[in-house]
Each structure stands twice: as C-alpha cells, then as structure tokens.
C-alpha cells in the first residue's frame, strides 16, 4: 500500500511538473504568427508570465491590414489545439478572440480603435465578426461612437454613432488573396437631428490600403442630399450632390 501511494504521488508530482514546465509561451507565439498570416495583421506584445492558466502579456498592439490599430494594456492568451483563445483589456473594456485553422471569431466591447481613416479618426467600437480562414469570407455587425466625424455633411452635431452590418467576400485566388467588404451603413448625429444611410464597399489591393466606394443619402436641418465616397480607406474622396 505504501509503495502504491509513493507511485501515485510520484506520477502526480511528475504530471504537475510537466504542466507547469510545458512551453505554453512557444505555442502561443506560434499561434499568433499563424493568425498574422491568416489575417494580414501585425501583432506585437511583451510576455509577462506563462502557465496552465494561459500566457499573460502586456502592451498588446494589433495593426490591421487596412491600417487601423488597437492598443491593449494587457491580455491573457490560451493555446488551443489548432490556434488560440484570448481576452485583451482596455481598462474595463474587453476584446475576445477565438482563432483556429478554419475560423476567426472576434467580439469587441467598447474598444478604442485608431481607424487610420481621416474621416472617422479615433472611435469606440462594439460588435462581432465571424470569419472563415479557408473561405476568406465572413460577416458581422459593428457600432462605432465617433467624437467628431470628418465628413463634409453640414450635420448639426459632429459626434455621431455609426451602425452597420457587413459581409466579407473573397475576391482573390489562393496565390493572390484579396478580400472585399460590403457595408450597410447607418449614421445618426448625437442630437438625433441629422442622419445618413447607404451602401459602402472596401476592396483590398495587392499592396496599399483598400479602395473605397459608396453612396450615402443624408438628411440634415438644412436639407437633403447624396454623398459619394471614393479614393482609399486612409485617404477618402468625397463629393456632395444636393437634392
């Protein structure tokens, strides 16, 4: 009986040693690089600690292919069988991510985003995304709170909320991946007096920011009109057509 207890104790301690000494940080690093390849994002962080309850990191930075960027004070990342699961923190706000070889799911809860777009600037985003890694297609919804919208529409209050559903389409080939995003946009000014809505599309290029195209019908205290968008995501071109 004593021998059996000693054997059990040995195997338990040995198992605990393996668990604590397992290279979780290396698995997370590999999964992060896979996520970069699959999405075109650049992900940087400083490891803090690693163990069976996840890898803690600080100063997490995510820069998307569009030029938008997100900064987080800290995050906890768990390696999974084919990828990773993570929760990143901006104060009391969170971003949740689940990534594997076939799918990417993202949930944003009031996250500050530097959009890389001179019209929107810095915004706070809430929404979710479900994206197929292999098909390069997906869908989601997003709400943006913008302190000061840069569109040349004579709206009564430039603090606005943008709400949209969107679809991601595969426009490329396996050798030359390229995506397009179709957006059904709705805009409401902070005072509720001005509004706009309409379709917008973004089309990825082999290099450089996505091409922008769209038409927004707007209504403001001084009248109605149509705003046409063109150019690129980081440098949009606008043209107002009064009704």
N, C-alpha and C positions, 0 to 999 in steps of 0.2 A: 504493500500500500504506500509506504514511504517513497519507494522507487517510482511508483506511478505519479505521485504528487510532484516529485522532483522533475520528471519528464514533462508533465503538463506545465509546470512553472517555467521550465526552460523554453518550451515552444511558445508560450505566451510572451515571455520577455523577448524572444528572438523575433516574433511577429511584430511586437511593438517597435523593436529596433529597426526592422525593415520599413515599417510605416513611416517612422519619423525621419529616417535617413533616405527615403525614396526621393529621387530627383524631380520633385514637383515643379521647381522653377524651370528646369530644362524642358519639361513637357509643355508648360505654359508658353515659354519663349517660342517653341516650335509651332504651337497652335496660333500664336499671334502672327507669326510670319506667314502662315498659311492664309490667315484672314486678310493680311495685306495683299497677297497675290490675288485672292478671290475678289476683292472689292476695289482695289486700286488705292486704298487708303494708306497713310503713313502713321504708324502708331509708335509712340515713344513713352517710356516710363522709367522710373527708378525703383528697382526691387527693394522691399523693406524686410519681409520675412516670408518663410515658406514652411508649410506643414500639411498635415492631412485635412485641415480646415481651410485650405486654399492658400494662394500666394497673395500677400498684401503688397501693394505698390503705392507709390506716391508720385505726384506731378505727372499724371497721365495726360498725354496730348494726342488727339486724334485729328488728323488733317485729311479731309475727303478729296476725291479726285476733282470735284468741282471747285475746290479752293476754300470751301467752308471749313471751319476748325472749331473744336471743342476742347476745353481745358477742365481737368478734374483734380481736386486736391488729393484724392485717394481712391483706391479701388481694391476689390477682392476678386481674384480670378481663380476659377477651379478648372483644372484639366479634366476633360471628359474623354470618352472612348475615341471619338473622331473629331475633337475640337476643344471648345472651351465654353464655360458659362461665367459671366462676370456681372458685377454690380459696381458702378462707378458713382462717386459722390461729389456734388457741388453744394456744400453746406447741407441743408435739409432736402435738397433735390437729388433725384436718382436717375441713372440710365441703366437699364437691364439689357443684357446681350446674351443670346444663345447662338452659338456658331458650330456647325459641323460641315462635313464634306458636301452635303446636299442642300443645306438650308441656313439662312441667317434670319434671326428674329431680333428686333430692337424695340424697346419701349422707352420713351422719354417722358419725364415728369417735371415740367417747368425747368428745362435745362437752357442755360445761356449758350447761344451759338453765334460765333462770328461768321456771318454768311459769306463773306467775300464778294457781296453784291452791294454796289454803292446805293441802290435804291432802298434796300431793306436794312443794311448795316448790321448792327447787333440786335438780336431778338431773343425772346424766351420761347422755347418750343415744347409742345406736349403732343404726343402721338405715338403711332406704332407702325412698324414695317415688317412685312413677311416676304423674303426674297429667296428665290431658288438659285443656288450656286451654279448648278449644271445647266439649267434652262436660261439663266440670266434674265428672268422675268419675276415680277412681283407686284405687290400692291400695298396700300396703306392709307393712313389718314394723318393729318397734321394740323395743329393750330399754332399760329405764331402771334405773339404780342410784340408789336413794333413801336418803340417810343416816338420815332419821328420818321414817317415814310417820305422817301425822296422822289416820288412820282410827281410830275408837273400838273397833277389834277388839282384844281382850286378847292380842295376839301376844307371843311370848317374846322376840323381838328386832326392834326397830323399824327397823333397817337392812334394807332389802328389795330384791329385784330384781323388776321388773315386765316381763313379756314379752307381746307382743301382735302379732297380725296385724290389719289394719284395711282397711276398704273405705270410699271416699268416694263419696257418692251426690248427684246433682243433684236438689234439691227445689224449685228456683225456676223462674223464667221468664227469658227474655232481658232483660226490663225490670227484673226484681227477682231477681237471682241470689241463691241460697241453697243451702248445702250441708249434708249430714248425714254423720256419720262413725259407722260401726258397728265396734265393737272387741271382739275376743275376748281377754279379759284373763286372764293367769295371774300369780299372786303367790307368792313364796317368801321367807320370812324369812331373814336372814343366817345363822342357826344351822341352817336346814333343818328346823325343827320345826313351824313354822306355815305354812299355805298358804291360798290363796283363788283362785277362778276364776269366770268368768261373763261374760255379755254386757253391754256398756255402749254407749250411744249419745249422740252430741252432735248437736244440731240448731241450725243457725245462725238468727239472728234479723235482721230488717232493721236493728236497732240494738241494741247491748248484747252481752254475752258469750253464748256458746252455751248452750242449755238442756241439762241433764244428766239422764240416766235410766239406771238399771242395777240389776242384781241380782247380788251376789257370794255364792257359797256358800263358807264358810270353815271351817277345821278348826284348832283351837289346842289346847294342852295341857289346857285346862280344859273343852273340849267343842267342839261344832259349832253352826253357826247360819247365818243368812242376813242379809246386809247390803244394804239397799235404798238406792239413791242417787237424789237428785232435786235440784232447785234449778238453779243455773247453774255454769258451769265455774269461775268465780272465787269462788263462794260456795255450795259444795255443802251439801246437807242429807242427813243420814244417819239411818237407823233400823235397829236391830238386832232381829232376830227369832230367839230361841234355839230350838234343836231339842229 
